[in-house]
């Protein structure tokens, strides 16, 4: 039995009430005991420490904040709350050594670095970086928008996706100083809107989900020079021309398949990862609900769980040997926007 947590939207017509918890049984592909675990305003992104002792939540509001929780099996104990140093925090990234947390503030285009104490509580930000720039999309790129930060697997670099200026900015992470130092950048296609990224298992390449263009960029992400484009693929099938925005991007447990959620086409794009890290588009499977903002591959690797922001549902899919998805069940879930699934006993978060 695995344990999961879901962040929900709670304001502006949304139906969520905070952070929900659930149990997932991989033997029956069923969700049990879905319930409110902690009342909070717009917990839009959740991340758990590698040790699984702590969970952190970004509370997306005009004066953003980040909460730290002690994790006791399926329950949450609030440790403390700190300012996110910006407006509308939408993403969190933990350093591999669990000493620092980076929060990306979409509205104010700021990135804040917060130290983590031994007991899991958060200290005030020791660095706040303001991004600048704009892009050709008049409604979404009128200014910079920090959408996510991702640590390199060795923890020495941080890659910041700026949706507003079509850049992925690379920072050297100085652990001893608690500082991010800009080094270089990757410029995506104009109007692409880089949102989230994930590294290949060997850390030499990365996959960037471009929200506005509905594309995935494979970039060479190792070495002293700027990251370079190796491949670009659509996240929607050929011939689809309606509005769509790409959202979450995840790898399968074995690293052989890549998945991206589509909001508009309301699907999960499936790619096979080749030996050289390039991608082959396999399918775009309907996600079983409206606006699949986030999803998680369960720790066994056999299932994919999707939360749908606008249909107030959560769907469970099984994964076959070819990476393809097959719908198994749908559950009621209010305004889900972020999901985690874990094996608490085996120390294996997804």
Secondary structure by P-SEA (a helix, b strand, c coil): cccbbbbbbcccccccccbbbbbbbcccccccccccccccccccbbbbcccccbbbbbbcccccbbbbbbbcccbbbbcccccccccccccccccccccbbbbbbccccbbbbbbbccccccccccbbbbbbbcccccccccbbbbccccccccccbbbbbbcccccbbbbbbbccccbbbbccccccccccccccccccccccbbbbbbccccccccccccccccccccccccccccccccbbbbcbbbbcccccbbbbbbccccbbbbbbbccccbbbbcccccccccccccccccccccbbbbbbccccbbbbbbbccccbbbbccccccccccbbbbbcccccccc
